[in-house]
Amino acid sequence: MTTYALPSDPLGARLWEIFGRYPWQWIYKPDGGNTWETEGRYPLRPRVFWKNWQDAALALGVRFGSQTQYALIDIDKGSAYLTQAKLGEILEALETIGINRVLKLRSSFSGGLHLYIPLPNPVATFNLACALKECLKAFGFTLAAGQLEVFPNTKAYGRSWMGEHVEYQGHRLPLQPGSGAVLLNDSLQPVGDRLERFFWSWDFAAQAQDMGLLGEALATAKKNRRKHRRICTKLE
């Protein structure tokens, strides 16, 4: 396995540590562009990753691999869930599966909201996607593009024996210069866009999660998903 040099800036190295776990099929959008593009010819390398993140003329994003140490809930501007009351309900729902603290960010100048869920150790990506989806749906939330989305998503299974591989959806990276992204406090007021504060908040939130309770939710979600797959197979 080839190992590439990390960015010399400790901030870049830490950003890569969190978001560079799956460097393939990364996404980007040039300044003024409306559509995200996927770069599938080569993986994203650490120093290129850091250089691109600092480029205000390029929006950069990544996808998830088989394991992840975070998740993301995306609430777009204009969503019915972008209110203090609904946000409180979402956070209460997450607490039932052991997620006690999130990072709140304005995602960009568009005014959407990103809720980052840091974890202290990696978990199976698909199980986490299922657990989050089941949790929110159980509390009456409707997952839909432009309203409320969960990353990682519950992607379709690729038929490996036929060479199929289905990627998880990509998401933009946080706090890129010139993007309008900013950290928010509990009242959704801006508190800055410095990576140092972001990393401090990230570590604090990760240690606050109840991994025992979350582990139970992941196991239940995995069991339910297997049951669902068996039912669908019989129907087919």
N, C-alpha and C positions, 0 to 999 in steps of 0.2 A: 504494500500500500504506500503510495507516494505521499509524503508530508511536505506541505508548502509553508514557507515562512509566514509568520504572523505579522500584522501591522506593527511598526515600531511604537506607535502611540498606544499606551495601555487602554485607552478608551476604545480604540478600534479593535484591539485584541479581545476585550471583554464583550463587545457587541457581537463579534464573530463567535465567541464561545456560546452565546445564547442562541443566535439566529443562524449560525453557519453549519449546523449539524447535518443538514441535507442540502448540499450545494448544487444539485442537479435541477434542471428545468426551472431555473429562476425567471422572474418576471421583471419587466421594466416598462416605463412609459416616458417618452421624451416630453420636455416642457411644452405645454400647449396641446399635447395629444389627448385623445379621448379614450383610446383603447390600450389595454395592457397587452404587451407582447411577451411571448415565451422564448427564452434562449435555450435551445436543446442541443446545440452542437458541442458544448463543452461545459464543465462544471464551473461554478463561481469560485475563484481563489481568494484567500483571505485579504491580500493587499488590494486586489481589484475591488473586492466587496467594500472595503473601507474607503477607497477612492471614489467609488460610485455613490456611496452613502453621503459623502461630503459634497457631491455635485448637485447644486441647487437646480440644475437644468434637467435632472434625470430622477424620476421616481423609481425606487428599487423595492423589490419584494422577493420573498422566498416561499418555499413549500415545506411540507412536513415529510419526514421519513417514517420508518416503522416504529420509532420511539420518539417521544417528545418530553420536554421539561416545562412546557407552558401550553396555554390555550388562549384563545382570543374571541371575544364576543363583539360583533360589529353592529352598531345601531346608526343608521344613516340619518342625515338631516331630513326632517319632515316625517320621520317615523312616529307612529303613535306611541312608541315606547321611549321616546326621547323626552321624558319628563322626570322630575325628581321623584314623584310618586311611583311611577312604573320602574324606575331604576332601583328604588328601594325594594320593590317586590322581587326583582330579578336577583338582587343580592341576598335576600332572605331565602329564595329558592336554592341558590348555590350553597348556602350554609348547611342545608339539609344533607348534602353529600360531602361535607368537609372542607368546602372552599370558603374560608373565613375572611379573606382579604384579596382585593384586586387593585390594579393600577388603573386609574382613569385618565385617558388622554383624549383631547380633541384631535381627531385623526388628521385633519388638514384644514385649509381655509374653507372647505365646504361646510364645516361645522358638525360633522358626524362625530360619533363617540366610539372609542375603542376601550374595551375593558380587558386588560391583560391579566391572565391567571398564572402566575409563576408557581412552580412546584420545586420542592427541595431535591427531588431525584427523578430520573426518567420513568415514564410509564408507557404502556402500549398505546400508540396513537389512536388506533381504531376503537379500542375500548373506551378511551377518554372521550372521543367524539360521540360514541353511543350514549355514554353516561350523561354528558351535558345535554344532548338532545332529549333523552328520556326525562331528565330532571325538569327542563324548561317546559316541555309539553305537558307533564303531569301537573304543573302549576298554571296551565291554561295559556301559555305563550305560544304564538304562532310563528314558526320559523319561515322566513321568506326573504328573498333578495330585496334590498332596499328598505327593509323593515327591521329584521332581527336575524343575524346570521352567526353561526358558530364555526370557528376554525380551530382544530381540524374538523372537516365535514365528514359525514358518514358516506364515504365514496362507495361506488359499486365495486364488486369483486372482479378482478381481471382473470381471465381463463389462462392460468400460467402454462398449461400444457399446450396452448396455442400461441404462446409468446406474448400474450396480452399483459399490459401493466397500466393500471389506472392511477393517475397522480391525484394527490390531494389538491384542493384549491389553494392558490397562493394568496398571500396577503402582503400589503405594503409594510415596510419597516418603520419603526417609530422615530419621531423627532428629526427627520431629515431637514437640513438647513433649507430655508425658503419654502417649506411645505405648508407652513401655518400650523403644524402640529405643536402641541404644548401639553405639559402635565397639568392636571386639574386637581383641586382639593375636593373634599366631600360635598362642598356646596357648588361644585362644577365651575369654580373660578380659577383662572390661570395662575399657576405658581412657578412658571419658568419652563425652559426647554433644555436645560443642561443635562448631559448624559450622566454626570456624577450623581445628581439627585435621582435620576431615573434608576440607576444601578442600586443606590442605597434603598430606595423604595422597593425595588425588585427583591432584594435579599430579605428585607423585613417582611414582605408579603409571603415569600416562599416558606419562611420559618413559621408563619402563623397558620398554615394549612393543616388540617387534621387528616393525615395520610392514612390512618387506620380506617376512618369513616369513608374516605375517598376510595380506598382499596376495596371495601365492601361494595361500593357503588359500581366500580369497574367490573368486579366479578359478576354482579347481577346483570349489568348491561351486556357482558359477554355471553352469559347464559341465555338471556332473552333474545339476543341476536341469533345465536345458534338455533334456538327454537323457531324463530321466524324463518330462517333459511330452510329448515326441514319442512315447514308447512308450505313454503313457496315451491320447493322441489316436488312435493307430492302433487300440488295443484298443476304444475307443468306437465 
